[in-house]
Amino acid sequence: MNDFVHNLNDEDNKFFLKLKKIQLKIVKYIIAVHGHGNFYIYDSGEDCIPAPLPKPGRPRKTTFRIRKLIDRQVRKDPRLTARLLKEKNPNLLGDVSIRSIQQLLHNDLNYKSYRTRTTPWVTRWQVVKRLKFAKKNIQHGQINSGKQSSGVTNRLSVTGTPAAKVYRKAGDDPLKPRFTNKVVKHPALLVVRAGFTYYGVGKLIVLPANEKVNQYNYLELLADYLPDCFEETKAEVFMQDGAPTHTVKPVTDWLRDCEVNYIKD
């Protein structure tokens, strides 16, 4: 065999060098899949292939395929725990302990456990819209004097959903729906309204449960509570957001007929 190697020409030597590079790539792939480098290559001229060295300790019960399957399941449902994963995959994880599954999630798949967050009341788009409105009207004299009454109507969803734990990786948006507290699709609604200025806060108005605000009951609210709110808060200008019930023609006509000084846009 050695005589045969010494009698090779330059083209054959180049071929064996390329073969050795391919061999090294195969070893690197095996290391990436199995997570260790217990492989060696014979550097002699003998006809041989890379042979794995025995790994210290007990062999792993979770293969590369099992780890990919767990990764897909946790990505789909971040609320899955190690115990639920074991119960969901009895054929694959029946012999694997819950502690080993937890270590697999943290060490191999780089998942961290976090508490679910509550969806914020004001979205980023609403913040941008309100800042744009404030910059547009910053030169308004009544705003600078603090005598602008802001009417706020909020819907409070009564859900009672407790916080839970979710698995997510670094860089994931914590405000995605799958990482936040679950809410009831049609919960009981409690609508409240109040007016405030720099000088004080008006009376808090609570509508009956599950009653939605429309142009008719909104006009009744304005007629019944707006004059008292102006007196309590020392307001001179009325401001409301761009909700459809605030900008319909009957509401704007009523404000104009009553000579209420309000911001129109």
N, C-alpha and C positions, 0 to 999 in steps of 0.2 A: 504493500500500500504506500509506503514511504517513497519507494522508487517511482511509483506512478505519480505522486504529487510533485516530485522534483522534475519530472519530465513534462510538466504542463507548460503550455505557451502563455503569452500575455493575455490573450482573449479568454482562455480558461481561467486564469487567475482573477480577471475582472468578474467573470461569472460567479466564482466562489465568494468574492467579496460582496457582491450584490445579494447572494444567498444568505450570507452571514448577517447583513443588514436587515433582511426580511425576518430572519430568525430573532433578532433583537426586538423588532416591532411586535412579533408574536408574544414574546416574553413580557413586554411592557403591557400589552393588552391583558394578559393573564393576571399580572399584578394589579391592574386597575379593577378587574372583575372580582378577584378573590381577596383583595385588600392586604396582601403581604407579598414579599419578594423572595420567598424561599425557593428560588429556581436558579439553576446554574447551567452554563453552556460549556461543553467540552471544546477546548481550543486546540485539540490535536487534529490530525488528519483522519481519524477513524470515522466511520459512517455511524453517526449517532444523532439524537435529537435532544432538546432540553428536557431534563427530568426534574420533577418537583422534589424538593427536600421535605421531610416530614415536619409538619408544623407543631410547635409545642402546645401542650394543653389539649383539651377535648375538641373534637371537630365541631364546627358550627352547624346548627340545625336549620338556619335560615339561609337560603341560597339567594343569588342575585335576582332570580325571578320572583321569589317571595317578597323581597324588599321593594321591587318595582310595583308589585300588586298592592302592598300596604301603602305605598306612596300615593297611588291613584285613589285608593279608598279614602285616605285622610284628606287629600285635596278636594274630593267631592263632598265629604262631610267632616269638617274640622272638629266636630263635637265627639267624634269617636274616641273612646279611651282604649287603653291596652286590653282591658277585660272584654270590652265589646268587640274588639278586633279578634280576640281569641275565640269568642263565641260565634262570631260571624264566619270564621274560616276554620272549622274544626279539623278538616282534613290536612290543612297546611300547618296550622299552629297548635294542633292538639298536644304535641309533645314539648312545646316551647312554653316556658314559664312567663308569667305576666311581667316580671322584672326584666327578663331578657327582651320582651317586646318594647318596654319603656326605654331601655338602653338603645335598642335599634332605632327608635324614633328620634331620640336626642342625639346620639353619637353618629349614626350612619346616615340618617336622612335629614339631620340638622333642623328638626322641629323643636320649637319651644312652646311651653304651655302658658297661656295668657287668659285673663278674665275677659269675658265679652264686654264690649262697650255699648253705651246707649247712643242711639242715633241723635245727633245734635238737633236742637229746635230750629236753628237757622243754618241753612246750607251755604256753601261757598258762593253759589250764584246769588243768593239773597244778600249776603254780605257785600259783594261787589256792587249790587244794585243800590243798596242803601248808602254806601259810600259815594257812589256817583251822584245820588240825589242830594246828599249833604254838601258835596263840593259845588254842585250847581246852585244851591240856595244859600251858600255861606254868607253872601253879601246882603241877605235879606235883613232889614233892620230889626224886625220883630224876633227873628231867630237869635240874633246877637243879644237882644235884651232879655231873653229867657221867657218871653210871654207867648210862646207858641204851644198850644195844647195838642198833644199827640194822642189820637184815639187808637187804642190797641185792642184787637179782638183775637183771642187765642182759643184753640180747641184742645182740651185736655183729654187724652186717651187713657181710660182706666183699664189697665191690662193686668197688673200685678205679676208680671213675668220676672222670676228671679234671674240673677246673673249666673252664667255657667262658665266652664273652662273650654277653650278651643286651642287647637294646635295650629300654629302658623310659623312661617319662616321669616327670616330677616328680610326686610324690603317689602313685605306684603302690606297693603293698605288696611289698617285696623278698622276702618269705617265701611268696609265692604259688607253687604247684607249677610254674608255667611259668617262674618266675624263679630256681628253685633247681636244684641238681645233680640230674641224673636218677639214679634208683636202680633196681637190678634187682628185678623183681617177686618172685621167689623166690630170694634169694641164699643163700649158705652162712651158717648161723647158728652163732655161738659163744656159749654161755651161760656166764657167770661169776657167782660169788657170793662175797660177803665181808661180814664184820661189823666194826663200828668203834664206838668211843666217844671221849670226850675224852682218855682215857689211852693209847689205842693202836688198832692195826688187827689184825684176825684174819687167819687164813690165807685166801689166795685160792684158791677152788675153781673148777676149769674142767671143765665137763661135755663129753662127747664131741660131736663136730661134728654139727649138725643134730638134736640131741636136745632135744625140748621139755620144759619143766617141767610136771609134773602132780602130783597129790596123792601119788602113790606114791613117785616119786623125790625129791619135796620132803620127805616124811617120813623117807626114808633120809638125806638131807642133814642134817636136824635131829638125828637120832639119832646120826650119826657125828661131826658137827663142832660142834654147839651147846655141849656141855660144855667142850671145849677153847677155843672162842671166848670163853666167859664168863671163863675163867681168864686168857687172854692179854690181854683188854681190860679186866679188872677190872669187869665189868658186873654189874648186879643186876636190871635190867629189860630185857625183850626187846620190841622194836618191829618191826613189819612193815607193809607197805602193805596196801591192801584188794584185792589181786588174788584172783581166785576160788580159786586153789590155796592161798592162805594162810588163807582163811576157811571152807573146807569143814569139815564136822563131824569127820571123822577127825583132822584136824590140830589143831583146837581141843580135842578130847577128849584127844589125846596130850599137849598142853601142860598141860592141867588135871591129868591123871593123874600127870605127872612133876613137878607142883607148880612149874612155871616161871612166874615173875612176869612177865606180859606185858600190854601195853595192848590192850584188847579192841576199841576202835573207832578 
